[in-house]
Amino acid sequence: MLDAAVTRRLRQIVGDQHFKDDRQSLVAHSYDGTPMLQSLPDGVIYPESTKQVSEIMKVLAEYRIPIVSRGSGSNLCGGTVPVEGGIVMVMHRMNRILEVDMENLTATAQTGIITAEFTAHIESLGLFYPPDPSSMKISTLGGNIAECSGGLRGLKYGTTKDYVIGLEAVLANGEIIRTGGKLMKDVAGYDLTKLLVGSEGTLAIITEATLKLVPPPKSKKTMLAMYKDLYGAARTVSRIIEAKIIPATLEFMDNPTIRVVDDFAKLGLPRDMEAILLIEQDGDPEAVERDIDLIREICVSEQADRLEVAETREQAEKLLTARRSAFTALARLRPTTILEDATVPRSRIADMVLRINDIARKYNVSIATFGHAGDGNLHPTATTDARDQEEVHRVEQAFEEIFEAAIDLGGTITGEHGVGLVKAPFLEWKIGSAGIEVMKGIKRAFDPDNLLNPGKIFAKETRKRVVIQHG
């Protein structure tokens, strides 16, 4: 329960209707997109300006009350679950595009705006903001920045961090800082902009962002390559990059995912294939045609069983739907769906998928795999039932071995979902104890009282590494 004085002061800042502490509001903000995680906050607040965020933080700092900043709650690592209570700060009222600078090709926006709404406005002006997380229809720019979201276009265009060039943020003590700006070059001191991107709400509350825009591609071409041999699909990915072709999209689905997506979307996908690659190239028309022809040759040489090139944009969208509907389709199978992510060098994709399949068989659990083949970021997805505690335990054991396998193959425990609560016990596996201490030092410098999203990224105890035997 919050002190009555705190509640009164918070209501004075935002107005009675924008501070909630009724049971319904607390429950609604006690969980995010991560299954089987829930913790009640003590209050929910909806600021409309950076000034209000600053005033709120000064009150909370005075009383040492934790704060979790939140967009739409589509997070998949428990990153916005208020595990230590306190206040959940919802940013949706801060949803304005403040400026689109056509001379500098930048846009400045408040971070509560829905990503797809921001992107649609930018495209209506004849410009392009490439980051396209799968959650973009519901996620916010602030959430994308907090997690450094990726998406289907990450291979060619990069991820959110590559487009954030300036930020306005509020520190734990209520002070406001501004980093970067409309600049392509800026080496004045430490790069605080990039430090805050991907910091998962643990260092500051980001209220505005200045984003780099680019001209839109003039042409697009989309194709589907289908394989009966998993390694043929994986070799195709490596050979495309080796040929110095960087597709806009290079996505992967394994056989279990193909079957489920086809049941869901009725796209007529070949259910007997071990793997499908979804490939899209964009750019100048002549270059796109040349790249697609070369990609087709590579696919054929690696024994692709079937190739399908979209002749119209409608056909292309149908092919893209196959990949974008993977999570939705899998979520229909069982009451609980656990979507994870791990990244390996793209040359090890087939090895990683086979490891995932072996691990799933070992623990007798159902795991389908899809993801961003071009950058090695895979999404092993388990379908289970939270009410079956014994099965859920086996799923957890399987994912622990999957994270271990990713690191064993030269990869990492997360490529885009973040560390949050779920991956915290495994972070030391990737960055070592010295890395953890450096990060803790940064956290103390920004947030000495540990008020910003406490309980995330840093685990109370590192999980012991499992020993994997390979036959």
VENKA-V248490 format. One line per field, one symbol per residue. psi: psi as a letter, one per 40 degrees, with the letter a starting at -180 (. if undefined). A space follows every 10 residues. Layout:
psi: ???
This chain:
psi: hiiddddddd dddeideehh eiddddddfe iaehifhhhh ieihigieid dddddddddd ddefhihhii befeieeede hgefaahhhh eddgfihdih hddefiihii eeihdddddd dddeefihhd hgidededii ddddddegib adedddeaad deeheiihih ideeihihia afhehhfgai gdddddheef eedihhdihh ihiiiiidii hhihhhiehd dddddddddd ddefhgidhg iihidddddd ddddefefih eeidihhhhh iiaidddddd dddddddddd dffhdihhhh didddddddd ddddeddddd eedidhhhhi iihihdeedd dddddddddd ddefihhihi agddeehigh hhhahdegdd dddddddddd ddddddddee aiehdedidb ddedeedddd eidddddddd ddddddgdef dhfieidhid hhhhhihhhh .
